[in-house]
C-alpha cells in the first residue's frame, strides 16, 4: 500500500514539474479548444492554399462548385438565409484573382454580395453576415502565458499562484479591440476567465474568433521579442568590463646647470675639453619634489646640492658659459 502511494506521489510530482516547464516555455499548446476534427482541419488547411479565380459574370452556384472541385473540400450555400436577403444562387459573380490564399479570395468574392462563410458541421458554409453573427461558437483559449505578472528576470510562478495573473486587462483588450459591439452589454457574446485552467472561455461568431486568435498570436510574438531582448541584456551584463587604464603624469623640470665644479658627480663632459658648463648631465632616477634628494649637501656630494649652492649665489657671480 505504501509503495503504491509513494509511486502515485512521484507520478503526481513529475506531472506537476512537466506542466510547470510547459507553461514556462509556452509549449503546452495555445490553440483554442475544442480542436477541429479531421474533416474541419482539412477545410482549414485548404483555406490557406493559394487560389486562382477567373470568373466573368458566372452564377454564384458555378463559382462555388468550381472552388469545391479545385480544393477538394465540401462547400454548401445557405439557400434559406440568401433567399431572405433576396440573393439567389444565380447571382452573377465577376472575379479575377490569383496569388492569394483561398481564404482571402473567398472574402473578396463574397464581400461583393454582403455574404461570408463559416466552417461548421464539417463543411464550408456560405451564408449572410446577419446569420453568421447569430451562429455562436464556443471556444476555450489557453492564456496563462499572457496573464502571468512575472518579469523576464524572475522565475515563473508555480501553477497554483493565481494572485499575479491579470485576466481583466486581457479581457478588456479583447472586448475593446475586436468587434466591440458584439460583446455582452452590446451584443449576444460574453467572455469569462477560468483561473484553474489559465484560460478564457467565450462564445462568438467565427469571424470574431479568427480575429481574437490573431490578436493573441500578436501578443505572444511581442512577448517573445521581449524575452529575446532580456536574454541579450543578461548576456551583455555578464561580460567582464574593460580594465581601467592607469593614468600617467608627466612632469617637466627646468634645469639651469652651471659649469661643472669639482666634486659634482655625474657632470658628464662639462669640465673637460674647454666645454665649460655645457654638455651632458645626469638626472636622478627618482627625483623628489623640488629636485631635492634626502641627504644632499650644499658642499655637495650630488648634483642637487651643488645646484642649490649655485642658486644661492647672486646672478653676477655665476661663471659665464664659454664658447667653444
C-alpha positions as CSV (number, residue, x, y, z in Angstrom):
1,X,0.0,0.0,0.0
2,X,2.7,2.4,1.0
3,X,4.7,1.6,-2.1
4,X,1.7,2.2,-4.3
5,X,1.0,5.6,-2.6
6,X,4.7,6.5,-3.0
7,X,4.6,5.8,-6.7
8,X,1.5,7.8,-7.1
9,X,3.1,10.8,-5.3
10,X,6.1,10.6,-7.5
11,X,3.9,10.4,-10.6
12,X,2.0,13.5,-9.5
13,X,5.2,15.4,-8.7
14,X,6.5,14.5,-12.2
15,X,3.3,15.7,-13.9
16,X,3.4,18.9,-11.9
17,X,7.0,19.6,-13.0
18,X,6.2,18.9,-16.6
19,X,3.2,21.2,-16.5
20,X,5.3,24.0,-14.9
21,X,8.0,23.5,-17.6
22,X,5.4,23.6,-20.3
23,X,3.9,26.8,-19.1
24,X,7.3,28.4,-18.6
25,X,8.3,27.7,-22.2
26,X,4.8,28.2,-23.7
27,X,4.8,24.7,-25.2
28,X,1.6,23.5,-23.6
29,X,-0.4,24.5,-26.7
30,X,-2.0,27.8,-27.4
31,X,-4.7,26.9,-30.0
32,X,-8.3,27.2,-28.8
33,X,-10.4,24.2,-27.7
34,X,-12.2,22.2,-28.9
35,X,-9.8,21.5,-31.8
36,X,-11.3,20.9,-35.2
37,X,-11.9,17.3,-36.2
38,X,-10.2,15.8,-39.2
39,X,-12.7,17.0,-41.8
40,X,-12.7,20.6,-40.5
41,X,-8.9,20.6,-40.2
42,X,-8.8,19.7,-43.8
43,X,-11.0,22.6,-44.7
44,X,-8.9,25.0,-42.6
45,X,-5.8,23.7,-44.4
46,X,-7.4,24.3,-47.8
47,X,-8.3,27.9,-46.9
48,X,-4.5,28.5,-46.6
49,X,-3.8,27.2,-50.1
50,X,-3.1,29.5,-53.0
51,X,-6.2,30.1,-55.1
52,X,-6.8,31.3,-58.7
53,X,-10.2,32.7,-59.6
54,X,-11.1,33.8,-63.2
55,X,-14.8,34.3,-63.5
56,X,-16.8,36.8,-65.6
57,X,-20.5,37.1,-64.8
58,X,-20.7,33.5,-63.7
59,X,-23.5,32.3,-61.4
60,X,-22.6,32.1,-57.7
61,X,-23.5,28.4,-57.8
62,X,-21.0,27.7,-60.5
63,X,-18.3,29.6,-58.7
64,X,-18.9,27.6,-55.5
65,X,-18.9,24.3,-57.4
66,X,-15.6,25.2,-59.2
67,X,-13.8,26.1,-56.0
68,X,-15.0,23.0,-54.2
69,X,-13.6,20.8,-57.0
70,X,-10.3,22.7,-57.2
71,X,-9.5,22.5,-53.5
72,X,-11.4,19.2,-52.8
73,X,-13.5,20.5,-49.9
74,X,-17.3,20.4,-49.3
75,X,-18.9,23.8,-49.8
76,X,-22.6,24.4,-49.1
77,X,-24.8,27.5,-49.6
78,X,-27.3,28.6,-47.0
79,X,-30.2,29.0,-49.5
80,X,-32.7,30.0,-46.9
81,X,-30.7,32.8,-45.5
82,X,-29.7,34.0,-49.0
83,X,-33.4,33.9,-50.1
84,X,-34.4,36.0,-47.1
85,X,-31.9,38.6,-48.2
86,X,-33.1,38.5,-51.8
87,X,-29.9,36.8,-53.1
88,X,-30.1,33.8,-55.4
89,X,-27.5,31.3,-56.4
90,X,-27.8,32.5,-59.9
91,X,-26.5,35.9,-58.9
92,X,-23.6,36.7,-61.3
93,X,-20.1,36.9,-59.9
94,X,-17.0,38.5,-61.6
95,X,-13.6,37.9,-60.1
96,X,-10.1,37.7,-61.5
97,X,-7.8,36.9,-58.5
98,X,-4.6,34.9,-58.2
99,X,-1.6,34.6,-55.9
100,X,-3.6,34.9,-52.7
101,X,-5.0,32.3,-50.3
102,X,-8.4,30.7,-50.8
103,X,-9.5,32.4,-47.5
104,X,-8.7,35.9,-48.9
105,X,-10.2,35.1,-52.3
106,X,-13.5,33.9,-50.8
107,X,-13.7,37.1,-48.8
108,X,-13.1,39.3,-51.8
109,X,-15.8,37.4,-53.8
110,X,-18.4,37.2,-51.0
111,X,-18.0,40.8,-49.9
112,X,-19.5,41.8,-53.2
113,X,-22.8,40.2,-52.2
114,X,-22.5,41.0,-48.5
115,X,-22.0,37.3,-47.7
116,X,-19.5,35.4,-45.6
117,X,-18.6,31.8,-44.7
118,X,-18.2,29.7,-41.5
119,X,-16.6,26.3,-41.1
120,X,-19.5,24.3,-39.5
121,X,-20.7,20.7,-39.4
122,X,-17.6,19.6,-41.4
123,X,-18.5,21.9,-44.4
124,X,-17.6,25.4,-45.5
125,X,-21.0,27.1,-45.1
126,X,-21.7,30.2,-47.2
127,X,-24.4,32.4,-45.6
128,X,-25.3,36.0,-44.9
129,X,-23.5,38.2,-42.4
130,X,-26.6,38.6,-40.2
131,X,-27.0,34.8,-40.0
132,X,-23.2,34.3,-39.4
133,X,-23.3,36.7,-36.4
134,X,-26.1,34.6,-34.9
135,X,-24.1,31.4,-35.2
136,X,-22.1,31.5,-31.9
137,X,-19.2,29.0,-31.5
138,X,-17.9,28.2,-28.0
139,X,-14.1,28.0,-27.6
140,X,-11.6,27.9,-24.8
141,X,-8.3,29.8,-25.2
142,X,-5.2,29.0,-23.1
143,X,-3.8,32.4,-22.0
144,X,-1.6,31.5,-19.0
145,X,1.5,32.9,-20.7
146,X,-0.2,36.2,-21.3
147,X,-1.7,36.9,-17.9
148,X,1.2,36.0,-15.6
149,X,2.8,39.0,-14.0
150,X,6.4,37.9,-13.7
151,X,9.1,39.9,-15.5
152,X,11.8,38.4,-17.6
153,X,14.4,38.3,-14.8
154,X,12.3,36.2,-12.4
155,X,11.5,32.6,-12.2
156,X,7.9,31.7,-13.4
157,X,5.4,31.3,-10.6
158,X,4.0,27.9,-9.5
159,X,0.9,26.6,-11.1
160,X,-1.2,27.4,-8.0
161,X,0.0,31.0,-7.8
162,X,-3.1,32.8,-9.2
163,X,-2.6,36.1,-7.4
164,X,-0.3,37.5,-10.1
165,X,-2.5,36.7,-13.1
166,X,-4.2,39.6,-14.6
167,X,-7.2,38.4,-16.7
168,X,-9.2,41.6,-16.7
169,X,-6.6,43.6,-18.6
170,X,-6.6,40.9,-21.3
171,X,-10.4,40.7,-21.4
172,X,-10.6,44.5,-21.7
173,X,-8.1,44.4,-24.6
174,X,-10.1,41.8,-26.5
175,X,-13.5,43.4,-26.0
176,X,-12.2,46.8,-26.8
177,X,-10.2,45.9,-30.0
178,X,-12.2,43.0,-31.5
179,X,-15.8,43.6,-32.5
180,X,-16.6,45.9,-29.6
181,X,-20.3,46.0,-30.2
182,X,-20.6,42.2,-30.2
183,X,-19.8,41.5,-26.6
184,X,-22.1,41.3,-23.5
185,X,-23.8,44.6,-22.9
186,X,-24.0,45.5,-26.6
187,X,-24.3,42.1,-28.3
188,X,-25.0,38.4,-27.6
189,X,-21.5,37.2,-26.8
190,X,-19.8,37.0,-23.4
191,X,-16.4,36.2,-22.1
192,X,-15.3,34.5,-18.8
193,X,-12.0,33.7,-17.1
194,X,-11.2,30.2,-15.7
195,X,-8.2,30.5,-13.5
196,X,-7.7,26.8,-12.7
197,X,-7.1,26.2,-16.4
198,X,-5.4,29.5,-17.1
199,X,-7.9,30.1,-19.9
200,X,-10.6,32.4,-21.3
201,X,-13.8,30.9,-22.5
202,X,-16.5,32.6,-24.6
203,X,-19.0,32.1,-27.4
204,X,-18.6,34.2,-30.5
205,X,-19.0,34.2,-34.3
206,X,-16.4,32.5,-36.5
207,X,-15.1,35.9,-37.8
208,X,-14.6,37.2,-34.2
209,X,-12.9,34.0,-33.1
210,X,-10.5,34.4,-36.0
211,X,-9.7,38.0,-35.0
212,X,-9.2,37.1,-31.4
213,X,-6.8,34.3,-32.3
214,X,-4.8,36.8,-34.4
215,X,-4.7,39.2,-31.5
216,X,-3.4,36.6,-29.1
217,X,-0.8,35.5,-31.6
218,X,0.5,39.1,-32.0
219,X,0.7,39.5,-28.2
220,X,2.7,36.2,-27.9
221,X,5.0,37.4,-30.7
222,X,5.6,40.7,-28.8
223,X,6.3,38.7,-25.6
224,X,8.8,36.5,-27.4
225,X,10.7,39.6,-28.7
226,X,10.8,40.9,-25.1
227,X,12.3,37.7,-23.8
228,X,14.9,37.7,-26.5
229,X,15.8,41.3,-25.6
230,X,16.1,40.3,-21.9
231,X,18.4,37.4,-22.7
232,X,20.7,39.7,-24.8
233,X,20.8,42.2,-21.9
234,X,21.6,39.4,-19.4
235,X,24.5,38.2,-21.6
236,X,25.8,41.7,-22.0
237,X,25.8,42.2,-18.2
238,X,27.9,39.0,-17.8
239,X,30.7,40.3,-20.0
240,X,33.7,41.5,-18.0
241,X,34.2,45.2,-18.0
242,X,37.4,46.5,-19.6
243,X,40.2,47.3,-17.1
244,X,40.8,50.9,-16.2
245,X,43.8,52.4,-18.0
246,X,46.5,53.5,-15.5
247,X,47.0,57.3,-15.7
248,X,50.5,58.7,-16.3
249,X,51.7,62.0,-15.1
250,X,54.4,63.9,-16.9
251,X,56.5,66.5,-15.1
252,X,58.9,68.9,-16.8
253,X,61.8,70.2,-14.9
254,X,63.8,73.3,-15.9
255,X,67.5,72.7,-15.4
256,X,69.8,75.7,-15.4
257,X,73.1,73.9,-14.7
258,X,76.4,75.9,-14.3
259,X,79.8,74.8,-15.4
260,X,81.0,71.7,-13.7
261,X,82.7,72.1,-10.4
262,X,85.0,69.8,-8.6
263,X,83.1,67.3,-6.6
264,X,80.0,67.3,-8.8
265,X,79.0,63.8,-9.6
266,X,77.6,62.7,-12.9
267,X,78.5,66.0,-14.6
268,X,79.5,64.3,-17.8
269,X,81.7,66.3,-20.1
270,X,81.1,69.7,-18.6
271,X,84.6,70.2,-17.2
272,X,86.8,68.8,-19.9
273,X,87.9,70.0,-23.3
274,X,87.0,73.6,-22.7
275,X,83.3,72.8,-22.8
276,X,82.6,74.9,-19.8
277,X,79.2,74.3,-18.3
278,X,77.6,72.7,-21.3
279,X,77.4,69.1,-22.3
280,X,75.6,66.0,-20.9
281,X,74.3,65.7,-17.4
282,X,72.7,63.1,-15.3
283,X,69.2,63.3,-13.8
284,X,68.3,61.2,-10.7
285,X,66.1,58.2,-11.4
286,X,63.5,59.1,-8.7
287,X,63.5,62.9,-8.3
288,X,61.7,64.2,-5.3
289,X,59.6,67.4,-5.2
290,X,61.8,70.4,-6.0
291,X,64.6,68.1,-7.3
292,X,66.0,67.8,-3.7
293,X,67.2,64.4,-2.6
294,X,67.4,63.4,1.1
295,X,71.0,63.7,2.3
296,X,72.2,66.2,-0.3
297,X,74.5,68.9,0.9
298,X,75.4,72.3,-0.5
299,X,79.1,71.4,-0.4
300,X,78.0,68.6,-2.2
301,X,78.1,65.1,-2.8
302,X,75.5,65.3,-5.5
303,X,74.0,67.4,-8.3
304,X,71.1,68.7,-6.3
305,X,73.3,70.0,-3.5
306,X,75.6,71.8,-5.9
307,X,72.6,73.3,-7.8
308,X,71.3,74.6,-4.5
309,X,74.7,76.2,-3.8
310,X,74.9,77.8,-7.2
311,X,71.3,79.1,-7.0
312,X,72.2,80.8,-3.7
313,X,74.9,82.9,-5.4
314,X,74.0,86.2,-7.0
315,X,73.4,86.2,-10.7
316,X,76.5,88.0,-11.4
317,X,78.7,85.5,-9.5
318,X,77.8,82.7,-11.8
319,X,80.6,81.8,-14.3
320,X,79.7,82.7,-17.8
321,X,79.5,80.0,-20.3
322,X,82.4,79.7,-22.6
323,X,82.0,79.3,-26.3
324,X,83.9,76.5,-28.0
